[in-house]
Amino acid sequence: MTGTAHTVLISGASVAGPTLAYWLRRHGFTPTVVERAAAPRVGGQAIDVRGVAVDVVDRMGVLAEVRAARTQMRGMAFVDENGAELMSTTTMTFTGGPTEGSDVEILRDDLSTILLKATEGIEYLYGDSINGITQHADGVDVTFEKAEPRTFDLVIGADGLHSAVRGLAFGPERDCVTHLGKYLSVFTAPNFLDLDRWQIFHQTTPGAMAGLYTARNNTETRVNMGFESEPFDYDHRDVEQQKKLIADAFAGAGWEVPRMVEEMWRSPDFYFDSMAQVHLDSWARGRVSLVGDAGYCASPLSGQGTSLALVGAYVLAGELKAAGGDHAAAFASYEREMREFVAANQHLATINGEQMKTLLEEQAQDDDAIEQRVGDHWVASAANLITLKDY
């Protein structure tokens, strides 16, 4: 690799960050990853590696590990407020689509662990974050909350919906984040229903749903609680405030929801955020660029956020290699390669959101109708719309 760029600072160590670091190192660059969390983050929902993203993890040599860690869900059910079953199926799941096929449903922290293992030897700065970026002709001067200032050739934001890098280089979050009318919480709880590779959901009100599915060989569950709402102000780092929002939203609900709320208060890995998308005219500002949710979050409603992160990281690193380190040319090529793929998958969030709404309205119908509705939801999400280059 020759050219102007060699050292690359990546903010974020979940999925996009480690994937980008892997490919940058493989192409001859020297990546460093900074992560706000003090250690690799635990928890998170079941996520999906679909279509061309499966090829990315295969090219990384970790596909066998990813498949071995899949959730292995057998099916799903919907129940009423008394726990009476409204429908069930063993061919589909609400979170991952078909129970058979080439796509892989895996817990977010399991995928992250595999990716981090694949990047052993790369410098990771845990418990720190970027708080200043100054670009000049020869590089980017970076200041951190804790570490001493350093200079890198490039800085890449792979730090999610609330990206610090995007805020520093692109402007306020309000200028690029679109709220989709829903909020979602995910956290770990014991398998108090003794489920076996199964998921159950209950619509508590027309705009709210709670459910859970097993994880870690049925030793625990991941609880999902979501509700519709106009956007409101809250501190996305104040976990206790967020837990109260969930408790208030589900007060008085039936089925096992009170137990879920009880477990929420002591869960060590509570997550809460809005269903939202990021829309930017460009993913680059000089020597700074964005990948994954930081640049083009599609929201969990798309079913494609993880795949966008994996594919985006692969393409960005590959275009930097192809351009010989010329970041301006590489960033432009990266956007050309990814724009249609991103736009199509962001559009899926709208389509899938409407299909989910119809699905919930049809709970009392026959199982075949429900199964077809879930199938329609995930068939659309499996679209590739991009061909991987060999870099």
C-alpha positions in Angstrom: 0.0 0.0 0.0 1.4 3.4 -1.0 -0.1 6.9 -0.8 -1.0 9.6 1.6 -2.9 7.7 4.2 -1.4 5.0 6.5 -2.6 5.5 10.1 -6.3 5.4 10.7 -8.2 6.1 14.0 -11.5 4.3 14.2 -14.1 5.3 16.9 -16.3 2.4 18.0 -15.6 -1.3 18.7 -18.9 -3.0 18.2 -19.3 -4.4 14.6 -18.3 -1.8 12.0 -15.2 -0.7 13.9 -13.5 -4.1 14.3 -14.5 -5.1 10.8 -12.9 -2.0 9.3 -9.8 -2.5 11.4 -9.5 -6.1 10.2 -9.6 -5.1 6.5 -7.4 -2.0 6.9 -4.7 -4.1 8.6 -5.0 -6.7 5.9 -4.6 -4.0 3.2 -1.4 -2.6 4.8 -2.8 0.3 6.9 -2.2 0.8 10.7 -5.6 1.1 12.5 -6.2 2.1 16.0 -9.7 1.7 17.6 -11.0 3.9 20.5 -14.1 2.8 22.4 -15.9 4.7 25.1 -16.9 1.6 27.0 -14.3 0.3 29.5 -14.3 -3.2 28.0 -16.1 -4.9 25.1 -19.8 -4.3 25.5 -22.1 -7.1 26.6 -25.7 -7.5 25.9 -27.7 -6.4 22.9 -30.4 -7.9 20.8 -30.3 -10.7 18.3 -28.9 -9.3 15.0 -28.7 -10.7 11.5 -26.0 -11.3 9.0 -27.7 -11.5 5.7 -27.0 -11.8 2.0 -23.7 -10.3 0.9 -22.7 -9.6 4.5 -22.4 -13.4 4.9 -19.7 -13.2 2.2 -17.9 -10.5 4.1 -17.5 -12.7 7.3 -16.6 -15.6 5.1 -13.8 -13.6 3.5 -12.7 -12.8 7.0 -12.4 -16.5 7.8 -14.9 -16.4 10.7 -18.1 -17.7 9.0 -17.8 -21.0 10.8 -17.5 -19.3 14.2 -20.5 -17.0 13.3 -22.6 -20.0 12.3 -21.7 -21.9 15.4 -22.8 -19.0 17.6 -26.2 -18.5 15.9 -29.3 -18.3 18.1 -30.8 -21.5 16.8 -34.4 -20.3 17.3 -37.0 -23.0 16.7 -39.9 -20.6 16.2 -42.2 -18.0 17.8 -45.6 -17.4 19.3 -47.9 -14.4 20.1 -50.0 -14.5 23.2 -52.7 -12.4 24.8 -52.7 -10.6 28.1 -53.6 -13.9 29.9 -50.8 -15.9 28.2 -53.2 -17.7 25.8 -51.5 -18.5 22.5 -52.9 -16.5 19.5 -50.5 -18.1 17.0 -47.3 -20.0 16.7 -44.9 -21.1 13.9 -41.7 -23.1 13.7 -40.7 -21.9 10.2 -40.3 -18.2 11.1 -39.2 -15.9 14.0 -40.1 -12.3 14.5 -36.5 -11.2 15.1 -34.7 -13.2 12.4 -37.2 -14.4 9.7 -36.9 -18.0 8.4 -35.5 -20.6 10.8 -33.7 -22.2 7.9 -31.5 -20.7 5.2 -28.1 -19.2 4.6 -28.6 -16.0 6.7 -27.4 -16.1 10.3 -29.1 -14.7 13.4 -26.6 -14.1 16.2 -26.4 -12.1 19.4 -24.8 -8.7 19.0 -22.2 -9.4 21.7 -21.3 -12.8 20.3 -20.6 -11.3 16.8 -18.6 -8.5 18.4 -16.5 -11.0 20.3 -15.7 -13.0 17.1 -14.7 -9.8 15.3 -12.5 -8.6 18.2 -10.8 -12.0 18.2 -10.1 -11.6 14.5 -8.4 -8.2 15.2 -6.0 -9.4 18.0 -2.8 -7.4 17.8 -4.5 -4.2 16.7 -4.4 -1.3 19.2 -7.6 -0.7 21.2 -8.1 2.2 23.5 -11.0 1.3 25.9 -12.6 3.6 28.3 -11.9 6.7 26.2 -13.4 8.8 23.4 -12.6 11.5 20.9 -13.4 15.0 22.0 -11.6 17.1 19.4 -10.7 16.9 15.7 -8.5 19.4 13.9 -7.8 18.7 10.2 -4.9 20.0 8.3 -3.0 19.2 5.1 -0.9 16.4 6.6 -3.4 14.7 8.8 -5.9 15.0 11.7 -4.9 16.1 15.2 -7.1 14.3 17.7 -7.7 15.0 21.4 -9.2 12.4 23.7 -11.0 12.6 27.0 -8.2 10.7 28.7 -5.3 9.8 26.4 -2.7 12.2 25.2 -3.3 14.0 21.8 -2.2 12.1 18.7 -2.1 12.7 15.0 -3.6 10.3 12.4 -3.8 10.3 8.6 -7.6 9.6 8.8 -10.4 9.3 11.3 -13.4 7.1 10.8 -16.6 7.2 12.9 -18.0 3.8 13.5 -19.6 4.9 16.8 -23.3 4.4 16.1 -26.4 6.5 16.0 -25.1 9.1 18.5 -21.6 9.2 16.8 -19.2 11.6 18.5 -17.1 11.7 15.4 -20.1 12.8 13.3 -20.9 15.5 15.8 -17.4 16.9 15.8 -16.9 16.8 12.0 -20.4 17.0 10.5 -22.5 19.0 12.9 -25.4 18.5 15.3 -27.3 15.2 15.5 -30.6 17.1 14.9 -29.5 18.0 11.4 -29.2 14.4 10.2 -31.2 12.0 12.4 -34.8 11.2 11.5 -37.0 9.7 14.2 -39.2 6.8 13.1 -41.9 7.1 15.8 -40.7 4.2 18.0 -38.4 3.4 20.9 -36.9 0.1 21.8 -35.3 -1.4 24.9 -33.3 -4.7 25.1 -31.8 -6.3 28.2 -30.9 -9.7 29.6 -33.0 -11.6 32.1 -33.2 -15.1 33.4 -35.1 -17.7 31.4 -38.0 -17.6 33.9 -40.4 -19.1 31.4 -38.1 -22.1 30.8 -38.3 -21.6 27.0 -36.3 -23.8 24.6 -34.9 -21.8 21.7 -38.2 -20.0 21.5 -39.5 -16.5 21.4 -42.8 -15.1 22.6 -44.4 -11.7 22.1 -47.4 -9.8 23.4 -48.9 -6.6 22.1 -49.8 -4.7 25.3 -51.5 -1.8 23.5 -51.9 -0.9 19.8 -48.6 0.9 20.0 -46.5 -1.2 22.3 -45.1 -4.7 22.4 -43.1 -6.8 24.8 -41.4 -10.1 24.2 -38.4 -12.3 25.0 -36.4 -15.0 23.4 -33.8 -17.4 24.8 -30.0 -17.0 24.6 -26.9 -18.8 25.7 -28.3 -22.3 25.3 -31.5 -21.4 27.1 -29.7 -20.1 30.2 -31.0 -16.6 29.8 -33.4 -14.5 27.7 -33.1 -11.2 25.9 -36.2 -9.1 26.6 -37.4 -6.6 23.9 -39.8 -3.9 24.9 -40.9 -1.2 22.4 -43.5 1.5 22.1 -44.6 4.1 19.7 -44.1 7.8 20.6 -43.3 11.2 19.1 -39.6 12.1 19.8 -38.9 13.4 23.3 -35.8 14.6 25.1 -33.9 12.2 27.4 -30.3 11.6 28.3 -29.0 8.7 26.2 -26.4 8.0 28.8 -28.8 8.1 31.8 -29.8 4.4 32.2 -32.0 4.9 35.2 -34.0 7.6 33.4 -34.5 5.3 30.5 -35.6 2.4 32.7 -38.2 4.6 34.2 -39.5 5.5 30.7 -40.0 1.8 30.0 -41.7 1.2 33.4 -44.1 4.0 32.7 -44.8 2.9 29.1 -45.7 -0.6 30.2 -47.5 0.2 33.6 -50.6 -2.0 34.0 -49.7 -4.4 31.2 -50.7 -8.0 31.5 -49.0 -11.4 30.7 -45.4 -11.5 32.0 -44.7 -7.9 31.4 -44.6 -7.0 35.2 -41.9 -9.7 35.6 -40.0 -8.2 32.7 -40.1 -4.8 34.2 -38.9 -6.3 37.5 -36.0 -8.0 35.9 -35.2 -4.8 34.0 -34.3 -2.9 37.1 -31.5 -5.3 37.9 -30.3 -6.1 34.4 -26.6 -5.3 33.9 -26.8 -4.6 30.1 -29.9 -2.4 29.6 -30.2 -0.7 26.2 -32.7 1.9 25.2 -32.8 4.1 22.1 -35.1 5.5 19.4 -35.8 3.8 16.2 -34.1 6.4 13.9 -32.2 6.8 10.7 -29.2 8.9 9.7 -29.3 10.8 6.4 -26.3 12.7 5.1 -25.5 14.2 1.7 -21.9 13.0 2.1 -20.2 10.6 4.5 -16.9 12.4 4.3 -15.5 15.7 5.5 -11.9 16.0 4.4 -9.9 13.3 6.2 -12.9 12.1 8.3 -15.5 9.6 7.2 -18.3 7.5 8.6 -19.3 3.8 8.4 -22.3 1.8 9.6 -24.9 3.4 11.9 -22.8 6.6 12.3 -23.1 7.4 8.7 -26.3 5.7 7.5 -28.2 4.0 10.3 -31.2 2.2 8.9 -32.7 1.3 12.3 -33.6 -2.2 13.6 -36.8 -2.0 11.6 -34.7 -2.5 8.5 -33.3 -5.9 9.6 -30.1 -4.8 7.8 -28.2 -2.6 10.2 -25.5 -5.2 10.9 -25.2 -6.2 7.3 -24.8 -2.5 6.3 -22.0 -2.2 8.9 -20.1 -5.3 7.7 -20.4 -4.5 4.0 -19.7 -0.8 4.5 -16.5 -1.5 6.5 -15.3 -4.0 3.8 -16.0 -1.5 1.0 -14.4 1.5 2.7 -11.2 -0.4 3.5 -11.1 -1.9 0.0 -11.5 1.5 -1.7 -8.7 3.0 0.5 -6.5 0.2 -0.8 -7.6 0.6 -4.4 -6.9 4.3 -4.2 -3.4 3.7 -2.8 -4.3 5.6 0.3 -5.7 8.7 -1.5 -8.5 9.3 0.9 -10.4 11.8 -1.2 -10.7 9.3 -4.1 -11.4 6.4 -1.8 -14.2 8.1 0.1 -15.9 9.1 -3.1 -15.7 5.6 -4.5 -16.9 4.2 -1.2 -20.0 6.3 -1.4 -20.7 5.4 -5.1 -20.5 1.7 -4.2 -22.7 2.0 -1.1 -25.3 4.6 -1.8 -27.9 2.5 -3.6 -27.5 -0.4 -1.1 -27.9 2.0 1.8 -30.9 3.8 0.3 -32.7 0.5 -0.4 -32.2 -0.8 3.1 -33.2 2.4 4.8 -36.4 2.2 2.7 -37.0 -1.3 4.0 -37.4 0.2 7.5 -40.6 2.0 6.4 -41.9 -1.1 4.5 -41.1 -3.4 7.4 -42.6 -1.1 10.0 -45.9 -1.1 8.2 -45.8 -4.9 7.8 -45.1 -5.4 11.5 -48.1 -3.2 12.3 -50.3 -5.3 10.1 -48.9 -8.5 11.6 -49.9 -7.3 15.0 -53.3 -6.5 13.8 -53.7 -10.0 12.4 -52.6 -11.9 15.6 -56.0 -13.6 16.0 -56.1 -14.9 12.4 -54.9 -18.3 11.3 -51.3 -19.3 11.6 -50.8 -19.5 7.8 -51.7 -15.8 7.4 -49.3 -14.8 10.1 -46.5 -16.9 8.8 -47.0 -15.4 5.3 -46.8 -11.9 6.8 -43.6 -12.6 8.6 -42.2 -14.3 5.5 -43.0 -11.2 3.4 -41.3 -9.0 6.0 -38.0 -10.8 5.9 -37.9 -11.8 2.2 -37.7 -8.1 1.3 -34.9 -7.6 3.9 -32.8 -10.3 2.2 -32.1 -8.2 -0.9 -28.4 -7.7 -1.7 -28.3 -4.9 -4.3 -24.5 -4.8 -4.2 -21.8 -7.0 -5.5 -18.6 -7.3 -3.5 -15.4 -6.4 -5.3 -12.2 -8.4 -4.8 -9.8 -5.7 -3.4 
